[in-house]
Amino acid sequence: MKTISETILKLVNLSKSYGKLKAVDNINLEVQKGELIGLVGPNGAGKTTTIKMIANILKPDKGEILIKNQKGNLQNLVKNSRHLIPQGFLIDIPSFYKMTAYDLLKYFAKLTDYPRNKIDDRIDELLKLFNLYQWKYTRVDKFSKGMNQKLGIIQAIIHDPEIIILDEPQMGLDPNARLELRRFLKLLQARGKTIFLASHLLHEISEICNKIALINLGKIIKFDTIENLGVNLRTNEVIVNILNEIKEADLPEIQNKMIQKLNPYLVKSLDPNISKQSINYYPLTKEFRIYFDGKNESKAEILKILLQEFQSDFKVTSFSQPRTAQLERIYEELIQKEPTRSQIEEGRVI
């Protein structure tokens, strides 16, 4: 197939089985240049198998993997893996030979035809970026799990690839390193890189990705932006944290006042499975949860009203929209009627 397009990666009816177990079941997915796509699913959903087929480590039983080549055409990877645009992969948990970090990265840079006169500068740049520069000449078998994970990410991008595909890149990283990784991935995206990120951690995905592909039992059950996926819930919410706890006797009057003042912006048909009322107060965490119509303009007006008209009732310390909690509910709603992989074949993880 030779279609010139901004589509940079396309999966068409992709399937892969291990005996009777269908790990990937007729997946269709299209990724555009510059997108940061999250592949989300529980362990055993088929994420790693999908990535290994894109990386040409596994051959699909059927279907096509189309990747843009150097002429700008989509090319079938299975039939011809030559002359494709550069790609970088972090597959599963990285394991390296007992070499120094420098020797290992130099090997991968040469393997991927990175300009030889620029290799040392590229290695130093990335080691410094991931806070590994002081271990440049240390053998990697002395590295911690988190350091090895960072090194795995570096080897995936050492040659400055156009497509970057990472399988659970946050595994083994401490909280600060995870934040640094998110910032770095957004920086790569701003430079026009296309990133495909697989994870079972919804928080990591929802913080940085443009679109989410929800996968379960080898099937893509939904692929869209987080905002559009939220339509499935027919609601959005904001969390309002306050400084001091509200007395139980004062709560009904305050809630009634909030409903009256915020009424134009509250959701009109709230799903009773989510909440029975549009404004809830939680004394233990000192927060209100307000279910509104999802519009950014409405969110701005809600904050304005709370700050201006409720000064005597409470002081707002933070105001946020919990994207992760929303995504978790969406995912739970979409898969609640389907069995898990372990229920089908206990103990088998792909």
HELIX and SHEET records of a PDB file:
HELIX    1   1 LYS A   47  ILE A   54  1                                   8    
HELIX    2   2 ALA A  101  LEU A  111  1                                  11    
HELIX    3   3 ARG A  116  LYS A  118  5                                   3    
HELIX    4   4 ILE A  119  LEU A  129  1                                  11    
HELIX    5   5 TYR A  133  TRP A  135  5                                   3    
HELIX    6   6 VAL A  140  LYS A  142  5                                   3    
HELIX    7   7 LYS A  145  ILE A  157  1                                  13    
HELIX    8   8 PRO A  175  ALA A  190  1                                  16    
HELIX    9   9 LEU A  202  ILE A  208  1                                   7    
HELIX   10  10 ILE A  226  LEU A  229  1                                   4    
HELIX   11  11 GLY A  230  LEU A  233  5                                   4    
HELIX   12  12 LEU A  251  LEU A  262  1                                  12    
HELIX   13  13 ASN A  263  TYR A  265  5                                   3    
HELIX   14  14 ASN A  296  GLU A  309  1                                  14    
HELIX   15  15 ARG A  323  ILE A  335  1                                  13    
HELIX   16  16 ARG A  341  ILE A  344  1                                   4    
SHEET    1   A 4 LEU A  21  GLN A  32  0                                        
SHEET    2   A 4 THR A   7  TYR A  18 -1                                        
SHEET    3   A 4 LYS A  62  LYS A  68 -1                                        
SHEET    4   A 4 LEU A  74  ASN A  76 -1                                        
SHEET    1   B 6 GLN A  87  LEU A  90  0                                        
SHEET    2   B 6 ILE A 163  ASP A 167  1                                        
SHEET    3   B 6 THR A 194  SER A 199  1                                        
SHEET    4   B 6 LEU A  36  VAL A  40  1                                        
SHEET    5   B 6 LYS A 211  ASN A 216  1                                        
SHEET    6   B 6 LYS A 219  THR A 225 -1                                        
SHEET    1   C 4 ILE A 279  TYR A 282  0                                        
SHEET    2   C 4 GLU A 287  PHE A 292 -1                                        
SHEET    3   C 4 ASN A 236  ILE A 242 -1                                        
SHEET    4   C 4 VAL A 316  SER A 320 -1                                        
END                                                                             
